[in-house]
Amino acid sequence: MSQPWLILTVITCSILMQACKPVTSLYDKILSLPGQPSVGFSHYSGYITVGDHPPRALFYYFVEAETSPASKPLVLWLNGGPGCSSLGYGAFIEHGPFKVKGGGLVKRDYSWNKVANLLYLESPAGVGFSYSTSQSFYKGITDNITAQDNLVFLQHWFTKYPQYKGRDFFITGESYAGHYVPELAQLIVKSKVEINLKGIAIGNPLLDYEVDTNSPTTFYWSHGIISDQSELLFQNVCNLTRLLGEIRSKALTSECAYVVLKVAKELNDTEAIDQYDILADLCLTSGQSKLNIFYKMLTSGHSLPSVLPSEDLINYQSLLDTKDPCEEQDVIKYFNRKDVQIALHAKLVGVGHWNTCSDDINENFRFEDRYISMIPILGELVKSGLRVLVYSGDLDAVVPFLGTRTMVDALATKVLKRKTTLSYRAWFTSKQVAGYTQEYGKLAFATIKGASHTAPATQPERSLQLFTSFLKGKSLPTKA
């Protein structure tokens, strides 16, 4: 007669896949990915269970440094969204060792694993290959749940990879990870877990909703994309934060309706602009831009209050990591291949298709968490002794450097009362200006010249230099 506890164990292990395997990284080692070139480093991927109520597991991809991994730091990378994949974006579009090309993989010239061991985490559950066995979990995800699950993941990951315990550890990310990264770091500091956290770096981060959502119109105006008259209307009559709030609450005032009607034609013209990289050409096979939705709705003949409360428009600012499908389609095809999923020890749970971003997670993530300012948390982290780098690709119109730079300076000089230890100056790679930087002790800000919202994808050499300097605790280089 079968024992009930044995049956339960088998069922639980089946649901959580690798959760019941012995705690060792050997089962997660990747022998070779389909189309992968020969390399001299090891990489791993698999699942770590982070909760039982409801059951959920997070998928990770870990790449050891190209050389001397035992002497190099460990870096966690998180993408934002909410709902976007660190495997798809961070690892295979931005700065991992491989990029997808022609159905196979090619080596990336400026991979960040030249200087660090890289840990990419698909978080929260529901993103990429990460999952919960209960669909109800996806309806109430918050910043706090994400931070708690990420911390549990790290604790279990270090058990599986004990050789990395005590290693210098950094948390990095971009976009809505401007929430994920500081909140996880704060949790580590407050809980006093044995993780040797040294610092955080966040790129084009959502730090303060009101500041960041009002910056795009000024950025567009400063680049000649909207007129003086339109910018004055946004500044003096109805700014973008107020407009989005009124749309979400379905209480559009006459002032904001007037502004949108006046600027609708100019916003429609931005259909030909990639918000994430204003100098880039668009993929001509992509759908309409989010900004174009303003014009489509406002000229459709419907009354404004009934038309504007659209999910597409409400989520305009929250879809922070959406990229043009021409950049993503090869990655999406690759990770939906069965042979690739087998090589990664991954499978789809509750969904039929892997994607770079999950609309379901984005739409159901608690919207109010976007209003939580990260500035006080960054201040706490600096006070605790951590190094904090905030950087911006200077061609990003979604989270422009304008608001970010102002907030970092105000945090340093007005809140923390820190003196400038490195005055605003240019920094260089290959004898060319690579951006601009300013330091306030352990708090630093930098721009990356010519970089998009996903800076390493568009300026790989400059991004690697910034990353390397950050890990070493050094100022960005001057002209040689």
C-alpha positions as CSV (number, residue, x, y, z in Angstrom):
1,M,0.0,0.0,0.0
2,S,1.4,3.4,-1.0
3,Q,2.3,5.8,1.8
4,P,0.3,9.1,1.6
5,W,3.4,11.2,2.4
6,L,5.3,9.5,-0.5
7,I,2.5,10.2,-3.0
8,L,2.4,13.9,-1.8
9,T,6.1,14.2,-2.2
10,V,6.1,12.9,-5.7
11,I,3.2,15.2,-6.7
12,T,5.0,18.2,-5.1
13,C,8.3,17.4,-6.8
14,S,6.5,17.0,-10.1
15,I,4.8,20.4,-9.8
16,L,8.0,22.2,-8.7
17,M,10.2,20.3,-11.2
18,Q,13.8,20.6,-9.9
19,A,12.9,21.8,-6.4
20,C,13.3,18.3,-4.9
21,K,16.6,17.5,-6.5
22,P,19.6,17.4,-4.2
23,V,20.9,21.0,-3.5
24,T,23.7,21.1,-5.9
25,S,24.5,23.2,-9.0
26,L,25.6,20.1,-11.0
27,Y,22.0,19.4,-12.1
28,D,21.7,23.0,-13.5
29,K,24.9,23.0,-15.5
30,I,24.3,23.7,-19.2
31,L,26.2,21.3,-21.4
32,S,25.7,23.4,-24.5
33,L,22.9,25.7,-25.9
34,P,21.7,25.0,-29.4
35,G,23.9,26.9,-31.9
36,Q,26.4,27.9,-29.1
37,P,30.0,28.7,-30.0
38,S,32.7,27.0,-28.0
39,V,33.6,28.9,-24.8
40,G,35.9,28.4,-21.9
41,F,33.5,29.3,-19.1
42,S,30.6,27.4,-17.4
43,H,27.0,28.5,-17.4
44,Y,24.0,27.2,-15.5
45,S,20.2,27.6,-15.4
46,G,17.3,26.2,-13.5
47,Y,14.7,26.8,-10.9
48,I,14.7,27.8,-7.2
49,T,11.5,27.5,-5.2
50,V,10.7,30.7,-3.3
51,G,7.3,30.0,-1.8
52,D,4.7,27.3,-1.1
53,H,1.6,29.4,-0.5
54,P,1.0,29.4,-3.4
55,P,3.8,27.3,-4.9
56,R,6.1,29.3,-7.1
57,A,9.6,29.0,-8.5
58,L,12.0,31.5,-10.1
59,F,14.1,30.8,-13.2
60,Y,17.7,31.9,-13.3
61,Y,20.6,31.9,-15.8
62,F,24.1,32.1,-14.3
63,V,27.3,32.8,-16.3
64,E,30.7,32.5,-14.7
65,A,33.3,35.0,-15.6
66,E,35.3,34.3,-18.8
67,T,38.5,34.0,-16.8
68,S,39.4,33.5,-13.1
69,P,35.7,33.4,-11.8
70,A,37.0,32.6,-8.3
71,S,38.5,36.1,-8.0
72,K,35.7,38.1,-9.6
73,P,32.6,39.5,-7.9
74,L,29.0,38.2,-8.3
75,V,26.5,40.5,-9.9
76,L,22.7,40.0,-10.0
77,W,20.9,41.6,-12.9
78,L,17.1,42.4,-12.9
79,N,15.0,43.8,-15.7
80,G,11.9,45.8,-14.9
81,G,8.6,46.2,-16.7
82,P,7.0,45.1,-14.4
83,G,6.9,41.8,-16.2
84,C,10.0,41.8,-18.4
85,S,12.6,39.0,-18.7
86,S,16.2,39.4,-17.5
87,L,17.0,36.3,-19.6
88,G,15.7,37.8,-22.8
89,Y,16.8,41.4,-22.3
90,G,19.7,41.5,-19.9
91,A,21.4,38.3,-20.9
92,F,20.7,37.9,-24.6
93,I,20.0,41.4,-25.9
94,E,22.2,43.6,-23.6
95,H,25.3,42.2,-21.9
96,G,25.4,38.4,-21.6
97,P,28.0,36.3,-23.3
98,F,25.8,35.4,-26.3
99,K,23.4,37.0,-28.7
100,V,20.9,35.3,-31.0
101,K,21.7,35.4,-34.7
102,G,20.4,33.4,-37.5
103,G,18.8,30.8,-35.3
104,G,22.0,30.2,-33.4
105,L,24.3,32.1,-31.0
106,V,27.3,34.3,-31.5
107,K,29.8,35.6,-28.9
108,R,29.2,39.1,-27.7
109,D,32.3,41.3,-27.8
110,Y,31.6,43.4,-24.7
111,S,30.0,40.9,-22.4
112,W,29.9,41.8,-18.8
113,N,31.1,38.4,-17.8
114,K,34.6,39.6,-18.8
115,V,34.8,41.3,-15.4
116,A,32.2,39.5,-13.2
117,N,30.1,36.4,-12.6
118,L,26.6,37.3,-13.8
119,L,23.3,36.0,-12.3
120,Y,20.2,36.8,-14.4
121,L,16.8,36.3,-12.6
122,E,13.4,36.2,-14.2
123,S,11.3,37.9,-11.5
124,P,8.6,38.0,-10.2
125,A,6.9,34.6,-10.8
126,G,5.0,34.8,-14.1
127,V,7.9,36.4,-16.0
128,G,9.6,34.3,-18.7
129,F,10.1,30.8,-17.4
130,S,9.4,31.7,-13.8
131,Y,5.9,30.6,-12.6
132,S,3.4,29.9,-9.9
133,T,1.1,26.9,-10.0
134,S,-1.7,29.2,-8.9
135,Q,-3.0,31.7,-11.4
136,S,-4.4,33.8,-8.6
137,F,-0.8,34.7,-7.5
138,Y,-0.5,36.8,-10.6
139,K,-3.4,39.0,-9.7
140,G,-1.8,40.6,-6.6
141,I,2.0,41.0,-7.1
142,T,3.6,43.9,-5.4
143,D,7.0,45.5,-5.0
144,N,7.1,43.9,-1.5
145,I,6.3,40.4,-2.7
146,T,8.9,40.7,-5.4
147,A,11.6,41.8,-3.0
148,Q,10.8,39.1,-0.5
149,D,10.8,36.4,-3.2
150,N,14.1,37.7,-4.6
151,L,15.7,37.6,-1.2
152,V,14.5,34.0,-0.6
153,F,15.9,33.1,-4.1
154,L,19.3,34.5,-3.2
155,Q,19.5,32.6,0.1
156,H,18.6,29.3,-1.6
157,W,20.9,30.1,-4.6
158,F,23.9,30.6,-2.2
159,T,23.1,27.2,-0.7
160,K,23.3,25.7,-4.1
161,Y,26.5,27.6,-5.0
162,P,28.3,27.8,-1.6
163,Q,31.6,28.8,-3.3
164,Y,30.0,32.3,-3.9
165,K,29.1,32.9,-0.2
166,G,31.1,35.8,1.0
167,R,31.9,37.0,-2.5
168,D,31.6,40.7,-3.2
169,F,28.0,41.0,-4.4
170,F,26.3,43.8,-6.4
171,I,22.7,44.2,-7.5
172,T,22.1,45.9,-10.9
173,G,19.2,46.5,-13.2
174,E,17.3,49.0,-15.3
175,S,13.9,50.7,-15.8
176,Y,11.3,49.4,-13.2
177,A,14.2,47.6,-11.6
178,G,14.8,51.1,-10.3
179,H,12.3,49.8,-7.7
180,Y,13.4,46.1,-7.6
181,V,17.1,46.8,-7.0
182,P,16.9,49.4,-4.1
183,E,14.1,47.5,-2.4
184,L,16.0,44.2,-2.5
185,A,19.2,45.9,-1.2
186,Q,17.2,47.6,1.6
187,L,15.8,44.2,2.6
188,I,19.2,42.6,2.7
189,V,20.6,45.5,4.8
190,K,17.7,45.5,7.2
191,S,17.4,41.7,7.6
192,K,21.2,41.4,8.1
193,V,21.4,38.2,6.1
194,E,24.9,36.9,5.3
195,I,25.2,38.4,1.9
196,N,28.3,40.5,1.2
197,L,26.5,43.3,-0.6
198,K,28.8,46.1,-1.7
199,G,26.6,48.3,-3.9
200,I,23.9,48.8,-6.5
201,A,23.8,50.2,-10.0
202,I,20.5,51.2,-11.8
203,G,20.1,52.3,-15.4
204,N,17.4,54.7,-16.7
205,P,15.5,53.8,-13.5
206,L,12.0,54.7,-12.4
207,L,12.8,56.5,-9.2
208,D,9.9,58.9,-8.6
209,Y,6.7,58.6,-10.6
210,E,5.8,62.3,-10.7
211,V,9.3,63.5,-11.8
212,D,9.9,60.7,-14.2
213,T,6.5,60.8,-15.9
214,N,6.8,64.6,-16.4
215,S,10.3,64.4,-17.9
216,P,9.5,62.9,-21.3
217,T,7.6,66.0,-22.6
218,T,10.6,68.3,-21.7
219,F,13.0,65.8,-23.3
220,Y,10.9,65.7,-26.5
221,W,10.8,69.5,-26.5
222,S,14.5,69.9,-25.9
223,H,15.1,67.7,-28.9
224,G,12.8,69.6,-31.2
225,I,10.1,66.9,-31.3
226,I,7.3,68.9,-29.8
227,S,6.8,72.7,-30.1
228,D,7.3,75.4,-27.6
229,Q,3.6,75.9,-27.3
230,S,3.0,72.2,-26.5
231,E,5.6,72.2,-23.8
232,L,4.2,75.3,-22.2
233,L,0.7,73.6,-22.1
234,F,2.2,70.6,-20.4
235,Q,4.1,72.7,-17.9
236,N,1.4,75.3,-17.1
237,V,-2.0,73.7,-17.7
238,C,-1.9,69.9,-17.4
239,N,1.3,67.9,-17.0
240,L,1.7,64.2,-18.0
241,T,1.4,62.9,-14.4
242,R,-1.9,64.7,-13.9
243,L,-3.1,63.6,-17.3
244,L,-2.4,59.9,-16.7
245,G,-3.9,60.1,-13.2
246,E,-7.1,61.6,-14.6
247,I,-7.3,59.0,-17.3
248,R,-6.8,56.1,-14.8
249,S,-9.5,57.5,-12.5
250,K,-11.8,58.1,-15.5
251,A,-12.2,61.8,-14.4
252,L,-10.7,63.8,-17.3
253,T,-11.0,67.5,-16.6
254,S,-11.6,70.1,-19.3
255,E,-8.1,71.5,-18.9
256,C,-6.4,68.2,-19.6
257,A,-8.7,67.3,-22.4
258,Y,-7.8,70.7,-24.0
259,V,-4.1,70.0,-23.7
260,V,-4.3,66.6,-25.3
261,L,-6.5,67.9,-28.1
262,K,-4.0,70.7,-28.8
263,V,-0.9,68.4,-28.8
264,A,-2.5,65.3,-30.3
265,K,-1.1,66.0,-33.8
266,E,2.5,66.4,-32.5
267,L,2.1,63.3,-30.4
268,N,1.0,61.4,-33.4
269,D,4.1,62.5,-35.3
270,T,6.2,60.8,-32.6
271,E,4.9,57.5,-34.1
272,A,8.0,57.7,-36.2
273,I,10.3,58.0,-33.1
274,D,11.5,55.2,-31.0
275,Q,10.9,56.5,-27.5
276,Y,13.6,54.3,-26.1
277,D,16.2,55.5,-28.5
278,I,15.2,58.8,-30.3
279,L,17.9,58.5,-32.9
280,A,17.2,54.9,-33.9
281,D,15.3,53.9,-37.0
282,L,12.0,52.1,-36.3
283,C,11.3,48.6,-37.3
284,L,8.7,49.1,-40.1
285,T,6.9,45.8,-39.2
286,S,6.1,47.0,-35.6
287,G,2.7,48.1,-34.5
288,Q,1.6,51.6,-33.6
289,S,3.6,53.4,-30.9
290,K,2.0,54.0,-27.5
291,L,2.1,57.8,-28.1
292,N,0.2,57.3,-31.4
293,I,-2.7,55.9,-29.3
294,F,-3.4,59.4,-28.1
295,Y,-4.1,60.6,-31.6
296,K,-6.0,57.5,-32.7
297,M,-8.4,57.8,-29.7
298,L,-8.7,61.6,-29.8
299,T,-9.7,61.7,-33.5
300,S,-12.0,58.7,-33.4
301,G,-15.2,60.7,-32.9
302,H,-15.9,59.3,-29.4
303,S,-16.3,61.5,-26.3
304,L,-13.1,62.0,-24.4
305,P,-14.1,60.5,-21.1
306,S,-15.4,57.2,-22.6
307,V,-12.4,56.8,-25.0
308,L,-9.4,57.8,-23.0
309,P,-9.6,55.2,-20.1
310,S,-8.0,52.6,-22.3
311,E,-5.7,49.9,-20.8
312,D,-3.2,50.7,-23.5
313,L,-3.0,54.3,-22.5
314,I,-3.2,53.7,-18.8
315,N,-0.2,51.4,-19.1
316,Y,1.8,53.8,-21.3
317,Q,4.3,54.7,-18.7
318,S,4.3,51.3,-17.0
319,L,5.5,49.4,-20.1
320,L,9.1,50.6,-19.4
321,D,11.0,47.7,-20.9
322,T,9.0,47.2,-24.2
323,K,11.4,47.1,-27.1
324,D,10.8,47.1,-30.9
325,P,9.9,43.6,-32.0
326,C,12.7,43.7,-34.7
327,E,15.2,43.5,-31.9
328,E,13.4,40.8,-30.0
329,Q,11.8,38.5,-32.5
330,D,15.0,36.3,-32.9
331,V,15.2,36.0,-29.1
332,I,11.6,35.1,-28.7
333,K,11.8,32.4,-31.4
334,Y,15.0,31.0,-29.9
335,F,13.5,30.6,-26.4
336,N,10.3,29.0,-27.7
337,R,12.3,26.2,-29.3
338,K,11.9,22.9,-27.4
339,D,15.6,22.0,-27.8
340,V,16.6,25.3,-26.2
341,Q,14.2,24.8,-23.3
342,I,15.5,21.3,-22.7
343,A,19.1,22.6,-22.7
344,L,18.1,25.4,-20.2
345,H,16.3,22.9,-17.9
346,A,13.2,25.1,-18.5
347,K,9.6,24.6,-19.4
348,L,6.5,26.6,-19.8
349,V,4.1,26.3,-16.9
350,G,0.5,27.7,-17.3
351,V,1.4,29.6,-20.5
352,G,1.8,28.4,-24.1
353,H,4.5,30.8,-25.2
354,W,7.7,32.4,-23.7
355,N,7.9,36.2,-24.3
356,T,10.3,39.0,-23.4
357,C,7.5,40.7,-21.3
358,S,4.3,39.4,-19.7
359,D,1.3,41.7,-20.3
360,D,-0.5,39.7,-17.6
361,I,2.1,40.5,-14.9
362,N,2.3,44.2,-16.1
363,E,-1.4,44.8,-16.0
364,N,-2.0,43.0,-12.7
365,F,1.0,44.3,-10.8
366,R,-0.2,46.7,-8.1
367,F,-0.3,50.1,-9.9
368,E,0.0,52.1,-6.7
369,D,3.5,50.8,-6.1
370,R,4.7,52.9,-9.0
371,Y,4.1,56.0,-6.9
372,I,6.5,54.9,-4.2
373,S,9.6,57.1,-4.4
374,M,12.9,55.3,-4.3
375,I,14.9,58.4,-3.4
376,P,14.6,57.9,0.4
377,I,15.6,54.2,0.0
378,L,18.7,55.3,-2.0
379,G,19.5,57.7,0.8
380,E,19.4,54.9,3.3
381,L,21.6,52.7,1.2
382,V,24.2,55.4,0.8
383,K,24.1,56.0,4.6
384,S,24.7,52.3,5.2
385,G,28.0,52.5,3.3
386,L,26.9,50.9,0.0
387,R,28.1,52.3,-3.4
388,V,25.2,53.6,-5.4
389,L,25.5,54.3,-9.1
390,V,22.6,55.8,-11.1
391,Y,23.2,56.0,-14.9
392,S,21.2,57.1,-17.9
393,G,21.4,56.4,-21.6
394,D,21.0,59.9,-22.9
395,L,18.8,59.0,-25.9
396,D,16.0,57.5,-23.7
397,A,12.7,59.5,-23.8
398,V,10.8,57.1,-21.5
399,V,12.9,57.7,-18.4
400,P,15.0,60.6,-19.5
401,F,18.2,61.6,-17.8
402,L,16.8,65.1,-17.1
403,G,14.7,64.1,-14.1
404,T,17.1,61.4,-12.9
405,R,20.1,63.8,-12.8
406,T,18.1,66.4,-10.9
407,M,16.9,63.9,-8.3
408,V,20.3,62.4,-7.7
409,D,21.8,65.9,-7.2
410,A,19.0,66.9,-4.8
411,L,19.4,63.6,-2.8
412,A,23.1,64.2,-2.4
413,T,23.2,67.9,-1.7
414,K,19.9,68.7,0.0
415,V,19.0,65.4,1.8
416,L,22.3,63.7,2.5
417,K,24.2,67.0,2.7
418,R,27.1,65.4,0.8
419,K,29.7,67.5,-0.9
420,T,30.6,67.0,-4.6
421,T,33.7,64.9,-4.7
422,L,34.0,64.9,-8.5
423,S,32.6,67.8,-10.3
424,Y,30.4,67.3,-13.4
425,R,32.7,66.3,-16.2
426,A,33.1,64.2,-19.4
427,W,34.3,60.6,-19.2
428,F,35.9,58.7,-22.1
429,T,36.4,55.4,-23.9
430,S,38.7,55.0,-26.9
431,K,39.6,58.7,-26.6
432,Q,36.0,59.7,-27.3
433,V,33.5,61.3,-24.9
434,A,31.4,58.4,-23.6
435,G,29.1,60.5,-21.3
436,Y,29.2,62.8,-18.3
437,T,29.5,62.0,-14.6
438,Q,29.4,63.5,-11.1
439,E,30.2,62.0,-7.8
440,Y,29.1,62.7,-4.2
441,G,31.3,60.2,-2.2
442,K,29.7,56.8,-2.7
443,L,26.8,58.2,-4.7
444,A,27.4,58.8,-8.4
445,F,25.5,59.7,-11.5
446,A,26.6,59.1,-15.1
447,T,25.2,59.4,-18.6
448,I,26.1,57.1,-21.4
449,K,26.4,59.1,-24.6
450,G,24.4,57.8,-27.5
451,A,22.8,55.1,-25.4
452,S,19.1,54.1,-25.3
453,H,16.8,52.9,-22.5
454,T,18.7,49.6,-22.6
455,A,22.1,51.2,-22.7
456,P,24.4,48.1,-23.1
457,A,22.4,47.1,-26.2
458,T,23.2,50.3,-28.0
459,Q,26.6,51.4,-26.5
460,P,28.2,48.1,-25.4
461,E,31.8,49.3,-25.1
462,R,30.9,52.4,-23.1
463,S,28.5,50.4,-20.9
464,L,31.2,47.8,-20.1
465,Q,33.6,50.6,-19.1
466,L,31.0,52.1,-16.8
467,F,30.3,48.7,-15.3
468,T,34.0,47.8,-14.8
469,S,34.7,51.2,-13.1
470,F,31.7,50.7,-10.8
471,L,32.8,47.3,-9.7
472,K,36.3,48.5,-8.9
473,G,35.0,51.6,-7.1
474,K,36.9,53.9,-9.4
475,S,35.9,57.1,-11.1
476,L,35.1,56.9,-14.8
477,P,38.2,57.5,-16.9
478,T,39.3,60.9,-18.2
479,K,40.8,61.4,-21.7
480,A,44.0,59.4,-22.0
